[in-house]
Amino acid sequence: MRVLVLHSHPVEESYGAALHKQTVESLKDAGHEVDDCDLYVEKFDPVLSRHDRLIYHDYPHNMELVKPYVDRLKKAEGIVLVTPVWNFGFPAILKGYFDRVWLPGVSFELVNGKVESRLRHIRKLGAVLTYGATPFRAFVAGNPPKKIVKRVLRAQINPLKPVTFLAHYDMNNCTPETRAQFMAKVKRTMERF
Ligand SMILES: Cc1cc2nc3c(=O)[nH]c(=O)nc-3n(C[C@H](O)[C@H](O)[C@H](O)COP(=O)(O)O)c2cc1C
């Protein structure tokens, strides 16, 4: 399967970057073709400008500014996000990727006022997330990133397809053991993706 990996941690030496590296390696070991999209390295511009908003519904014209990203999304058969959780959401660069690339005509079309997915070619969705918060704090906050992955993105792709959701919570109190344990889980899971 051709898997698009979307990564959004700004620090190369971080644990998040190590999770990204492990994810890509394990997917390749499993025989997948990986399109590794490191949004910071690629200097993705996440700002949807006035101009972008004015042509947002005007496809295919709306795709012109982000065409390489649209082409990569159209070729993908699987997607895996590897990202930290910031303010109980995605880092702005990843949020902006969805705003600017998952456009009308790309991820969905409005047909007689109803949303129709254009991402049915994606067979599987996965996410590898790190949280500073404990599972309880994330739960009390409503855990928006988990809902975005397991409900919002899944619904946009195909509600009937499985989602792999992996999270290391409580990074504020993590130890070498918890990090190694989670890394091993990511390795195992991505080797079976
Ligand atoms: C700008 C910023 C906002 C954050 N907001 C949250 C948050 O809302 N919830 C949470 O669980 N952790 C939050 N964190 C903690 C990160 O999720 C945690 O530090 C990260 O997953 C671990 O990776 P890192 O420390 O190597 O970046 C935040 C961290 C930063 C830098």
The ligand as an SDF file (V2000), in Angstrom:
LIG
                    3D

 31 33  0  0  0  0  0  0  0  0999 V2000
    2.6540   24.7160   22.3470 C   0  0  0  0  0  0  0  0  0  0  0  0
    2.3810   23.4740   23.1540 C   0  0  0  0  0  0  0  0  0  0  0  0
    1.0910   23.2100   23.5500 C   0  0  0  0  0  0  0  0  0  0  0  0
    0.7980   22.0350   24.2480 C   0  0  0  0  0  0  0  0  0  0  0  0
   -0.4930   21.7600   24.5700 N   0  0  0  0  0  0  0  0  0  0  0  0
   -0.8030   20.5460   25.1030 C   0  0  0  0  0  0  0  0  0  0  0  0
   -2.1420   20.1880   25.3330 C   0  0  0  0  0  0  0  0  0  0  0  0
   -3.0720   20.9520   25.1220 O   0  0  0  0  0  0  0  0  0  0  0  0
   -2.4080   18.9490   25.8230 N   0  0  0  0  0  0  0  0  0  0  0  0
   -1.4110   18.0530   26.0850 C   0  0  0  0  0  0  0  0  0  0  0  0
   -1.7050   16.9220   26.4670 O   0  0  0  0  0  0  0  0  0  0  0  0
   -0.1160   18.3750   25.8940 N   0  0  0  0  0  0  0  0  0  0  0  0
    0.2200   19.5990   25.4040 C   0  0  0  0  0  0  0  0  0  0  0  0
    1.5210   19.9230   25.1750 N   0  0  0  0  0  0  0  0  0  0  0  0
    2.5610   18.9460   25.5090 C   0  0  0  0  0  0  0  0  0  0  0  0
    2.9980   18.1420   24.3030 C   0  0  0  0  0  0  0  0  0  0  0  0
    1.9460   17.3900   23.7490 O   0  0  0  0  0  0  0  0  0  0  0  0
    4.1410   17.2160   24.6890 C   0  0  0  0  0  0  0  0  0  0  0  0
    5.1850   18.0120   25.1690 O   0  0  0  0  0  0  0  0  0  0  0  0
    4.6020   16.4750   23.4900 C   0  0  0  0  0  0  0  0  0  0  0  0
    3.6300   15.5800   23.0800 O   0  0  0  0  0  0  0  0  0  0  0  0
    5.8600   15.7210   23.7830 C   0  0  0  0  0  0  0  0  0  0  0  0
    6.7660   16.0420   22.8210 O   0  0  0  0  0  0  0  0  0  0  0  0
    7.8970   17.1330   22.9920 P   0  0  0  0  0  0  0  0  0  0  0  0
    7.8860   17.6020   24.4170 O   0  0  0  0  0  0  0  0  0  0  0  0
    9.1310   16.3880   22.6010 O   0  0  0  0  0  0  0  0  0  0  0  0
    7.5650   18.2110   22.0500 O   0  0  0  0  0  0  0  0  0  0  0  0
    1.8460   21.1290   24.5580 C   0  0  0  0  0  0  0  0  0  0  0  0
    3.1650   21.4320   24.1690 C   0  0  0  0  0  0  0  0  0  0  0  0
    3.4370   22.5880   23.4820 C   0  0  0  0  0  0  0  0  0  0  0  0
    4.8580   22.8740   23.0670 C   0  0  0  0  0  0  0  0  0  0  0  0
  1  2  1  0
  2  3  1  0
  2 30  2  0
  3  4  2  0
  4  5  1  0
  4 28  1  0
  5  6  2  0
  6  7  1  0
  6 13  1  0
  7  8  2  0
  7  9  1  0
  9 10  1  0
 10 11  2  0
 10 12  1  0
 12 13  2  0
 13 14  1  0
 14 15  1  0
 14 28  1  0
 15 16  1  0
 16 17  1  0
 16 18  1  0
 18 19  1  0
 18 20  1  0
 20 21  1  0
 20 22  1  0
 22 23  1  0
 23 24  1  0
 24 25  2  0
 24 26  1  0
 24 27  1  0
 28 29  2  0
 29 30  1  0
 30 31  1  0
M  END
$$$$
